[in-house]
């Protein structure tokens, strides 16, 4: 694992500024402080140290051992993160260096005042390590991206770490706990703003340049890294009007300005059991959503399409106006962008959509 660099001077910058140094290209930066943090000490098997302002670490055959435990919430946006760093402020009691291992803890059913040496949770895998230097006190960082994303993908709402000395030493290490107002441990997240262009097309067709394809499958993860799809499988209702079969129609498709407009997906149809909705998994926040609806072959629709209950498309196509193109800014508050039809609409047809993150709600608070 990559070890973050040691900050050797007293830091007054925000976590976002620090993380920008480690991850220059990430534009959205957020952090969370511990839900719980404490340490346990051998020789004090039943004693709890949850109210201490410092987390003690040591490993000494004659003086006993101490281990630290940290637990954080996993924000809803964690699965979209490009880099996750565990940060803490640490110092040694005496001059020298001391190696610290960061290890995974599967059990998150504990709090500040429930742990003692006898009841400490098992730590199973070393995620990374860092060497603590000197008595002056500095911020240290460990890259825990892979572990945090795996836990988020598994549906976990919290994540825990054990901090364990990596070598025997008479020196004692202390880490500032969440009781410290200025130097609390934190888990920081960095990612790029989300931008996606989705074309609705049959599986055998190639998506237009710059677009990813939706082939009518039920909502789920896609190989392009996004998670999206329909409330029902509508693969049978995806159309490529440039296909040769439509040229034989009594009124063949009109010429389109580019391939994006050749494709269309029925959101409701007389052969469907019920209208369908389309969703995309997104971090909660504000998004600019462009929706293009239409059909180069037929104009038998009454369009009414909403995104997050905001009306975007409202109109009736005719022989000369086949497509409707509109953009709205909407708020996602439940982790999914939802696009569906309005009451009274018929034969809604989606050609393509564009989704651009405007502002993530979680960047406004720490």
C-alpha positions as CSV (number, residue, x, y, z in Angstrom):
1,X,0.0,0.0,0.0
2,X,1.1,3.6,-0.6
3,X,2.2,5.4,2.5
4,X,1.4,9.1,2.6
5,X,4.2,11.5,3.3
6,X,4.9,12.7,6.9
7,X,3.9,16.3,7.7
8,X,6.6,17.7,9.8
9,X,5.2,21.1,10.7
10,X,2.2,22.1,12.6
11,X,-0.7,22.0,10.2
12,X,-3.5,24.6,10.1
13,X,-4.9,23.8,6.7
14,X,-8.1,21.9,6.3
15,X,-8.2,18.2,5.4
16,X,-9.4,19.1,1.9
17,X,-6.2,21.2,1.3
18,X,-4.0,18.4,2.6
19,X,-5.7,15.8,0.5
20,X,-5.4,18.0,-2.6
21,X,-1.6,17.6,-2.2
22,X,-1.9,13.8,-2.2
23,X,-4.5,13.6,-4.9
24,X,-4.1,16.6,-7.2
25,X,-6.7,15.6,-9.8
26,X,-9.6,14.9,-7.4
27,X,-12.0,17.8,-7.3
28,X,-14.4,16.7,-4.6
29,X,-12.9,16.2,-1.1
30,X,-14.7,15.1,2.0
31,X,-13.7,13.7,5.4
32,X,-15.3,12.0,8.4
33,X,-14.1,11.8,12.0
34,X,-14.4,8.6,14.1
35,X,-17.6,7.2,15.4
36,X,-15.5,5.6,18.1
37,X,-11.8,5.4,19.0
38,X,-10.0,3.9,22.0
39,X,-7.1,1.6,22.9
40,X,-6.7,-1.5,25.0
41,X,-3.7,-2.6,27.2
42,X,-2.4,-6.0,28.2
43,X,-2.2,-6.3,31.9
44,X,-5.4,-4.2,32.2
45,X,-7.6,-6.9,30.6
46,X,-10.9,-5.4,31.9
47,X,-10.0,-1.7,31.9
48,X,-11.6,0.7,29.3
49,X,-9.8,3.8,28.0
50,X,-12.5,5.2,25.8
51,X,-12.5,8.6,27.4
52,X,-8.8,9.2,27.0
53,X,-7.6,12.2,24.8
54,X,-4.8,10.0,23.4
55,X,-4.6,6.5,21.9
56,X,-1.6,4.7,23.3
57,X,0.4,2.2,21.3
58,X,3.3,0.1,22.5
59,X,4.9,-3.4,22.3
60,X,7.3,-4.3,25.0
61,X,8.0,-7.8,26.3
62,X,8.6,-6.4,29.8
63,X,6.2,-3.5,29.9
64,X,3.2,-5.0,28.0
65,X,1.4,-4.1,24.8
66,X,-1.3,-1.5,23.7
67,X,-3.4,-1.5,20.5
68,X,-5.6,1.3,19.1
69,X,-9.0,0.9,17.5
70,X,-10.7,3.4,15.1
71,X,-14.2,3.2,13.7
72,X,-15.7,5.5,11.0
73,X,-19.0,5.7,9.1
74,X,-18.8,5.0,5.4
75,X,-20.5,7.9,3.6
76,X,-23.0,7.1,0.8
77,X,-20.4,8.4,-1.7
78,X,-17.7,6.0,-0.6
79,X,-18.2,3.6,-3.5
80,X,-17.4,6.4,-6.0
81,X,-14.1,7.4,-4.3
82,X,-10.8,7.4,-6.1
83,X,-8.6,7.7,-3.0
84,X,-9.3,7.1,0.7
85,X,-6.7,8.1,3.3
86,X,-6.6,7.3,7.0
87,X,-5.0,10.3,8.8
88,X,-3.9,10.7,12.4
89,X,-1.7,12.9,14.5
90,X,1.0,11.0,16.3
91,X,4.2,11.4,18.3
92,X,6.7,9.4,20.3
93,X,7.5,9.7,24.0
94,X,11.2,9.5,23.3
95,X,13.5,10.3,20.3
96,X,13.6,7.6,17.6
97,X,11.2,5.9,15.2
98,X,8.5,3.3,15.5
99,X,6.6,1.3,12.8
100,X,2.8,1.2,13.0
101,X,0.7,-1.3,11.1
102,X,-2.9,-0.5,10.1
103,X,-5.0,-3.7,10.1
104,X,-8.6,-4.5,9.1
105,X,-11.3,-5.1,11.7
106,X,-14.5,-6.8,10.4
107,X,-16.4,-6.3,13.6
108,X,-18.0,-2.8,13.9
109,X,-20.4,-3.6,16.8
110,X,-18.4,-1.7,19.4
111,X,-18.1,1.8,20.9
112,X,-15.6,3.9,22.9
113,X,-16.6,2.3,26.2
114,X,-17.2,-1.3,25.3
115,X,-13.6,-2.4,24.5
116,X,-11.0,-3.8,26.8
117,X,-8.1,-6.1,26.2
118,X,-10.3,-9.2,26.7
119,X,-13.1,-7.9,24.5
120,X,-11.1,-6.3,21.7
121,X,-12.2,-7.3,18.1
122,X,-10.0,-9.4,15.9
123,X,-7.8,-7.7,13.4
124,X,-7.2,-9.8,10.3
125,X,-5.2,-8.2,7.5
126,X,-2.5,-5.6,7.3
127,X,-3.6,-2.8,5.0
128,X,-0.5,-0.7,5.3
129,X,2.1,0.6,7.6
130,X,3.9,3.9,8.4
131,X,6.9,4.9,10.5
132,X,6.4,7.5,13.2
133,X,9.3,9.8,13.7
134,X,10.3,11.9,16.8
135,X,8.6,13.6,19.6
136,X,7.3,16.8,18.0
137,X,4.1,15.4,16.6
138,X,3.0,15.2,13.0
139,X,0.2,14.1,10.7
140,X,0.5,10.7,9.1
141,X,-1.5,9.1,6.2
142,X,-2.2,5.6,5.1
143,X,-3.8,4.8,1.7
144,X,-6.8,2.5,2.6
145,X,-8.6,2.9,-0.7
146,X,-9.0,-0.7,-1.7
147,X,-10.2,-1.8,1.7
148,X,-12.7,1.1,2.1
149,X,-14.1,0.6,-1.4
150,X,-14.5,-3.2,-0.8
151,X,-16.3,-2.6,2.4
152,X,-18.6,0.0,0.8
153,X,-19.3,-2.3,-2.2
154,X,-20.3,-5.0,0.4
155,X,-22.9,-2.7,1.7
156,X,-21.1,-1.8,5.0
157,X,-22.2,1.4,6.7
158,X,-19.1,1.5,8.9
159,X,-15.4,0.6,8.7
160,X,-12.9,-0.2,11.5
161,X,-9.1,-0.3,11.8
162,X,-6.7,-1.6,14.4
163,X,-3.4,0.3,14.9
164,X,-0.7,-2.1,16.1
165,X,3.0,-1.6,16.8
166,X,5.0,-3.3,14.1
167,X,8.1,-3.8,16.2
168,X,9.1,-4.2,19.8
169,X,10.3,-1.1,21.5
170,X,10.6,0.6,24.9
171,X,9.3,3.8,23.2
172,X,5.6,4.6,23.5
173,X,3.5,6.1,20.8
174,X,0.4,8.3,21.3
175,X,-2.2,9.3,18.7
176,X,-4.6,12.1,19.3
177,X,-8.1,10.7,19.7
178,X,-11.5,12.2,18.7
179,X,-11.6,13.9,22.1
180,X,-9.0,16.4,20.7
181,X,-10.9,19.2,19.0
182,X,-8.1,20.1,16.5
183,X,-6.3,16.9,15.8
184,X,-9.0,14.2,15.5
185,X,-8.2,11.1,13.4
186,X,-10.1,11.3,10.1
187,X,-10.9,9.3,7.0
188,X,-10.7,11.4,3.9
189,X,-12.3,10.8,0.5
190,X,-11.3,12.2,-2.9
191,X,-12.9,11.7,-6.3
192,X,-13.7,13.4,-9.6
193,X,-17.1,15.0,-10.3
194,X,-19.3,12.4,-12.1
195,X,-20.0,12.9,-15.8
196,X,-21.8,10.3,-17.9
197,X,-23.4,10.1,-21.4
198,X,-25.7,7.2,-21.8
199,X,-27.1,6.0,-25.2
200,X,-30.1,3.7,-25.3
201,X,-29.6,1.1,-28.0
202,X,-29.8,-2.6,-28.8
203,X,-27.0,-4.9,-27.6
204,X,-25.6,-5.5,-31.1
205,X,-25.2,-1.7,-31.8
206,X,-22.0,0.3,-31.0
207,X,-22.6,3.3,-28.7
208,X,-21.9,6.7,-30.2
209,X,-18.4,8.2,-29.5
210,X,-18.1,9.5,-25.9
211,X,-21.1,7.5,-24.8
212,X,-21.7,4.3,-22.8
213,X,-24.5,2.0,-23.8
214,X,-27.6,0.9,-22.1
215,X,-29.2,-2.2,-23.7
216,X,-32.4,-2.4,-21.7
217,X,-31.1,-4.5,-18.8
218,X,-32.4,-4.3,-15.2
219,X,-30.7,-1.9,-12.9
220,X,-27.2,-3.2,-11.8
221,X,-23.5,-2.7,-12.1
222,X,-22.0,-2.3,-15.6
223,X,-18.6,-3.1,-16.9
224,X,-18.0,0.6,-17.6
225,X,-17.9,1.3,-13.9
226,X,-21.3,2.8,-13.5
227,X,-24.4,1.2,-12.0
228,X,-27.7,1.9,-13.9
229,X,-30.6,0.3,-15.6
230,X,-34.4,-0.3,-15.8
231,X,-37.1,-1.3,-13.4
232,X,-37.8,-4.2,-15.8
233,X,-35.8,-5.8,-18.6
234,X,-36.7,-4.0,-21.8
235,X,-34.1,-5.4,-24.2
236,X,-36.9,-6.2,-26.6
237,X,-37.9,-2.5,-26.7
238,X,-34.6,-1.0,-27.8
239,X,-34.4,0.2,-31.4
240,X,-31.8,1.2,-33.9
241,X,-33.8,3.0,-36.6
242,X,-30.8,2.9,-38.9
243,X,-31.1,-0.8,-39.1
244,X,-32.0,-2.0,-42.7
245,X,-35.4,-3.5,-41.6
246,X,-36.9,-0.1,-41.1
247,X,-36.0,1.2,-44.5
248,X,-38.8,-1.1,-45.9
249,X,-41.4,0.7,-43.8
250,X,-44.1,2.6,-45.7
251,X,-42.7,5.8,-44.0
252,X,-39.0,5.1,-43.5
253,X,-36.9,6.9,-40.8
254,X,-36.0,10.5,-41.5
255,X,-32.3,11.4,-41.7
256,X,-30.8,12.2,-38.3
257,X,-28.0,14.6,-37.5
258,X,-25.8,11.8,-36.0
259,X,-26.0,8.3,-34.6
260,X,-27.3,9.4,-31.1
261,X,-30.7,10.1,-32.7
262,X,-30.9,6.8,-34.5
263,X,-31.4,4.9,-31.2
264,X,-34.4,5.0,-29.0
265,X,-35.8,3.0,-26.0
266,X,-39.5,2.6,-25.2
267,X,-40.4,3.6,-21.6
268,X,-44.0,2.5,-22.2
269,X,-45.7,0.6,-25.0
270,X,-48.9,-1.2,-25.5
271,X,-47.0,-4.5,-25.4
272,X,-45.4,-3.7,-22.0
273,X,-47.1,-4.8,-18.8
274,X,-46.5,-1.3,-17.3
275,X,-44.4,1.8,-17.9
276,X,-40.8,1.4,-16.7
277,X,-38.3,3.8,-15.0
278,X,-34.6,4.2,-15.5
279,X,-32.2,4.8,-12.6
280,X,-28.5,5.5,-12.1
281,X,-26.6,5.1,-8.8
282,X,-25.0,8.5,-7.9
283,X,-23.7,10.2,-4.7
284,X,-26.4,12.5,-3.2
285,X,-26.0,16.0,-4.7
286,X,-26.9,18.3,-7.5
287,X,-26.9,17.2,-11.1
288,X,-27.5,18.8,-14.5
289,X,-29.5,16.2,-16.5
290,X,-30.0,16.5,-20.3
291,X,-32.7,14.3,-21.7
292,X,-33.3,13.7,-25.5
293,X,-36.5,11.9,-26.4
294,X,-37.8,11.1,-29.9
295,X,-37.9,8.6,-32.8
296,X,-36.8,9.1,-36.4
297,X,-39.4,6.5,-37.6
298,X,-42.6,7.4,-35.8
299,X,-44.2,10.4,-34.1
300,X,-47.0,8.5,-32.2
301,X,-46.1,9.7,-28.7
302,X,-47.2,12.2,-26.0
303,X,-43.9,12.9,-24.2
304,X,-43.9,13.5,-20.5
305,X,-40.6,12.7,-18.8
306,X,-39.4,13.6,-15.3
307,X,-36.0,13.3,-13.5
308,X,-36.3,13.2,-9.8
309,X,-39.9,14.5,-10.1
310,X,-38.7,17.5,-12.1
311,X,-40.4,17.8,-15.5
312,X,-37.9,17.8,-18.3
313,X,-39.7,16.8,-21.4
314,X,-43.3,17.8,-22.2
315,X,-44.5,17.8,-25.8
316,X,-46.0,16.1,-28.7
317,X,-43.9,15.2,-31.7
318,X,-45.2,15.7,-35.3
319,X,-43.9,15.1,-38.8
320,X,-41.5,18.0,-38.6
321,X,-40.5,18.0,-34.9
322,X,-39.4,14.5,-34.0
323,X,-37.2,15.1,-31.0
324,X,-37.4,17.0,-27.7
325,X,-34.2,18.1,-26.0
326,X,-34.2,19.7,-22.6
327,X,-31.9,20.1,-19.5
328,X,-32.7,20.6,-15.9
329,X,-30.8,20.7,-12.6
330,X,-32.1,18.1,-10.1
331,X,-31.3,17.0,-6.6
332,X,-30.5,13.4,-5.8
333,X,-31.2,12.6,-2.2
334,X,-31.6,8.8,-2.1
335,X,-28.4,7.6,-4.0
336,X,-30.2,7.2,-7.3
337,X,-31.2,9.4,-10.2
338,X,-34.6,8.3,-11.3
339,X,-36.1,9.1,-14.8
340,X,-39.7,8.1,-15.4
341,X,-42.9,9.1,-17.3
342,X,-45.7,11.4,-16.2
343,X,-49.4,10.5,-15.9
344,X,-51.0,10.9,-19.3
345,X,-47.9,10.4,-21.4
346,X,-47.8,7.6,-23.9
347,X,-45.0,6.0,-25.9
348,X,-42.2,7.8,-24.1
349,X,-39.0,7.1,-25.9
350,X,-35.5,7.9,-24.7
351,X,-32.6,8.4,-27.2
352,X,-29.8,9.5,-24.8
353,X,-29.1,11.3,-21.6
354,X,-26.2,13.3,-20.2
355,X,-25.6,13.5,-16.4
356,X,-23.1,16.1,-15.0
357,X,-22.5,16.6,-11.3
358,X,-22.8,20.2,-10.3
359,X,-22.2,20.2,-6.6
360,X,-21.9,17.4,-4.1
361,X,-24.0,18.2,-0.9
362,X,-21.4,16.5,1.3
363,X,-18.6,19.0,0.3
364,X,-20.4,21.7,2.3
365,X,-19.8,20.1,5.7
366,X,-17.1,18.1,7.5
